[in-house]
Amino acid sequence: MHLHKSGSLPLITIILFLILVLVSCEDTLESEEIVYSNDFTTLNLANFENGRLFIFRQDTLLGYYHNEEVSVTLNDLPGHNVIKVEVELWIHDSWDGNPDDGVSGPDIWYMKVDGQDIVRTTFSNSPCESLFCLKQSYPNNYFRQNDPKSGAIETNIPGLCLFGAFQRYTTKYRVTKLIKHSASSVKVTLGDELVQTNSPDPLCDESWSIGEIKITTMVVI
């Protein structure tokens, strides 16, 4: 019994061909090089714009920021066609996530590479109960409805300022992005659009900081 019509390829041949095409289309990492890595323990802020450091629970962090941008620029990069940016992000105090009320949100954080939006998302440090749960967009971009602290790597950290006496009001994330890129220089910008109009001290109410930033150039074929 034949599995194909006269003049057409056998079914098994078609399947093998499709598998070959799919496998051949997979990206292969040919080389990679870490071109920048900073956990700020050496207090080095070379190449930064608006960089500043502070100590939080014995960690040296870049920050802290509220409605600000900080950026790092690297020149003379090795040849590459992809760049990987890894950021350890600390979200402090009363972030409210997605609510778009113009009073307490949305609380947006973003990453740009050479001026292009790579991440634009929200975070929430609120409790999540049946009658009260302020959703966040991360690990997706805004606007998606995920539970507070979704995608976090550590959650049981006290707040920095307003909620400094309470656990679970600083949340740590590791944000990693791969971006097509081939220029000899790169500028990575981190910033926020925080809304807290009903607070006498917005900086103490909501802020963020960076524990580490790492940039890797890659050749992917």
Steps between C-alpha positions, in 0.01 A plus 500: 500500500643836394492799743524759224342590176676426173764763429515633859766446767451222757361626830809391694721700261293813559522455876878455490534807279297713742709380795818588310369849422404563862835380632695701242310816600604478865741772611850392600714695746842529337667721762426730792697744711408678823592860421368657820417370847443713808356408840617839636709350783804690366299826492580536129257723308710561190290529181184579701271799469308591819666216687505501880548235766357419842512217753188291562519204738877469444462504119642781289231597250469745215222738595258557636277662235151643461391653166860500378725333245847354536707380206830332419681539166760258361727566202733289284291185524630183331323379186155361578142479376320451833541665837381357831412736786454358851378721784441418866210730583381585853145638533451689827191582708145566376503430125138462385543332161236543229220718643463798267334748734745788467546497878693185584577351160585357265848451646717445193866398474684482169824403329621658176790400276624782277172680564277207402253359752598143592304468826200709601319338789350550845573355844283457809610447860142483625352203686278281283178388666157412369362854537822695443771418251679770300628313194828561318604445139846347557631260374304625197494852365222741602201438490473141626333381821737290713504455876726726709862382514459267199843400367686620812818330621465626859197644678554493876702823528394801710402826335760772453322805640123524555472127576849457643364323808300246298611186320404434137509865394817469294490251214800391296483404131751391237406659169677346198452605139659401167502779240610502136792742494817547296621856567840562657346682797189455713307708751279320751249722680289400801218720623149527639170683480374471855166650606438580867326838508343446843835464681685790667830317432474299173867393511446335837173349380628327182850452363731253328866414489745273317715232662688393189515564126674275248531549124611223265568518127410189298545366149196292408474324164 
